[in-house]
Structures are given as structure tokens and as C-alpha cells.
Amino acid sequence: EFFPSNMIPEPELCTSGADLEKRNRQNNAAPIAPPLPPHNPEGLIVPRKPQNPCIESSDHKNLHRELLFNQKIGKNVLNQKSELQRALEKHKEHQVKKELEQQKQESKSALERVIEERARRLETLQKTEEDNNTCRPGEPEFMKIHARLRARMDSK
């Protein structure tokens, strides 16, 4: 009574599921339940392609797009270094250590250098003695002492 007959829209009657889905999408309503799977002539359910979560998820799509773009421009997102970069850093560290040792050697006085040289010489003599002792365990004690004294006299 309140509305004239030409103002009230006629209800749309649609019978197919595709029309309902189309109408729901237009109205921003939640999608309806999927229709029953199609059957082939023998009465078996026709297999359908499984859903790909990568295609459906917008977050996953955006992440994948960003990773591809970064790879294309050469930006390393994961902060991983290439083998060449690691080798270069190792070489630089080795050079820095070498330079520090060289600076330490240059800054030492002559007395410190002589003391270090004697300490090195003593270490090498002790190593050779140990090697000689392990090689000839049956040698008499006085021969070992005599060899040690001779080595000391030769070094002076």
C-alpha cells in the first residue's frame, strides 16, 4: 500500500549455481558451498585439479613477487654471502693479522728480538733432543749429555 507497484523490484529467480555465485560476488556475500562434483557417464566422480595455496594466498603471492624482484635486481634479502665474498673477507683478515704481526716486530727493540731468537733456538734444540731420545732409547746417559753439550757449544 505504501509503495506504488512500479517502485518495488520483482524478485529475481535463478536456478543455476553459477548465477547464485555471481550474484553473491556482486553483493560481497560469502561464497556458497561448492556444488556437488560432476559425475561421468559411469557414475564415477570426475577428478579435479587440486587447489594451489600459492596461487590463492595473496600474502604468498606478494612474498614470491618480492623475492623474484629482489633476485632480478641482485639484492640479497637473506644476508647470505657468496663464496667469493667469504674468500675475500678471509683473505683480508689474514692480511690484517700479518700486518699487525709485522708492526709488532718492527716496534720491538733489538734486545727483545735477540731474546726471542734465542728462545726459538732453544725450542728447536729441545725438539731435536726429544726426537733423538725417542729414536735411540738404548743409548747411554753420558752420550746424551755429551750430545746436548756439543749442541750448546755449536749454537754459541
Buried (B, 14 or more C-beta within 10 A) or exposed (E): EEEEEEEEEEEEEEEEEEEBBEEEEEEEEEEEEEEEEEEEEEEEEEEEEEEEEEEEEEEEEEEEEEEEEEEEEEEEEEEEEEEEEEEEEEEEEEEEEEEEEEEEEEEEEEEEEEEEEEEEEEEEBEEEBEEBEEEEEEEEEEEBEEBBEEEEEEEE
